[in-house]
């Protein structure tokens, strides 16, 4: 049915009830397998249908290879868009998909779980023929508890990667909202909003469309210097995006040109990116773009949360109820929304508990040692070395974003490099070993500005 770096998915059948299932056959056993099982065990308390996540049945070994059995679904959103020849999806069809995925992320957030890989490939239609807009979130291979994610970890696909991953800022559930925002933009455009084949171009288009992250975010990032460089021009931001030549000089990787949206300079332009046939569709697109602005906020702390997005006018359709001219469009949109099994009454409630007999009785429990107890914690000095000791941190969640303004001394002289121990350097190499952010000669200074 499909194959990836993790292994392959094959079709199977449960012998007790003859139900067809999708079996994920993993290439190897190890910490990744136990991490996914731990995530699946955590979300097993959710009602898979009401919370729009894939139903996990059991795990077993076959010829020495770990296997996981899930409910059989149809095709993912990327494949679905391919069947439409990549034609943009109307807002009235995007809305039920957005609502179902927001409910899924809200349920995961209530458990403190970060999916870490929200993208079109990991959203599947339940039945493209009978329930064409009914979707579920799949693939929890990268999911884990938010409190276990280290600052600087490399997560998410390139085109769906949040700014805090690029810059090396603290990681929270907000990265899933960014991934969902990019997914909805894909449905609206028929193509990724940000390029996926070149990391520099992805960041460049992010800056071009959404603006540059604030200086305090860049300053606090462990890996910001891969893409940004200091400047000391009066009245301008303290940092600017590197040129392609500077990026190559610093990382050793050439940039490639790319994206049909080279002239797109803000999200507002998405309102008129495609022709509209009715004023109601135009108003609906404006509401969707407003929702995308909240989901794609460069500051993860200010990004919309799932329960907030569920109250947005695009989801509630309050903007369509105010004008009688939108009545017909509103009725059609409500009919599309009815394909979702999610009711408004579940918003804000605690996750639904699955019946005990739905859990595999011989479910293996991940050994404690698989949770890497000796995994090094991010050194304090990597959490923005110049954070004033007297500055209070927000009480709601940890942050390493220092609120600072350049002093006359800073404007006249560059900051000294931050000293790194061998242990710090080794940690950075481990975290970024599969990334093309830095060449080996730059690992030692990856967390401090030169």
CORSUL-V626572 format. One record per backbone hydrogen bond with DSSP energy under -1.0 kcal/mol. NH is the residue of the N-H (numbers start at 1). CO is the residue of the C=O. Records with the same first field share a line. If there is no record, write none. Layout:
BEGIN
NH->CO  CO
END
This chain:
BEGIN
2->9
4->7
8->25
9->2
10->23
12->21
14->19
18->14
21->12
22->70
23->10
24->68
25->8
26->66
27->6
34->30
35->31
36->32
37->33
38->34
39->35
40->36
41->37
42->38
43->39
46->43
51->47
53->48
54->137
57->69
60->67
62->65
65->62
67->60
68->24
69->58
70->22
71->55
74->125
77->120  123
80->76
81->77
82->78
83->79
85->82
86->81
87->84
89->187
93->90
94->90
95->91
98->94
99->95
100->96
101->97
102->98
103->99
104->100
105->101
106->102
107->103
108->104
109->105
110->106
112->109
113->108
114->144
122->119
123->120
124->136
125->75
126->134
131->127
134->131
136->124
137->52
138->122
144->114
146->112
148->145
149->146
153->150
160->157
161->158
165->162
166->162
167->163
168->164
169->164
175->172
176->173
178->174
179->175
180->176
181->177
182->178
183->179
184->180
185->181
186->182
187->183
188->184
189->185
190->186
202->198
203->199
204->200
205->201
206->202
207->203
208->204
209->205
210->206
211->207
218->214
219->215
220->216
221->217
222->168
223->167
226->223
227->224
228->224
229->240
231->238
236->233
240->229
242->227
247->243
248->244
249->245
250->246
251->247
252->248
269->266
270->267
271->268
282->278
283->279
284->280
285->281
286->282
287->283
288->284
289->285
290->286
291->287
292->288
293->289
294->290
295->291
296->292
302->299
304->294
309->305
310->306
311->308
312->309
315->312
316->312
317->313
320->317
326->323
327->324
330->326
331->327
332->328
333->329
334->330
335->331
336->332
337->333
338->334
339->336
340->337
346->343
347->344
349->346
358->355
359->356
363->360
370->367
371->368
372->369
375->372
382->379
383->380
384->382
387->384
391->388
411->407
412->408
413->409
425->421
426->422
427->423
428->424
429->425
430->426
431->427
432->428
435->432
442->439
443->440
446->443
448->445
END
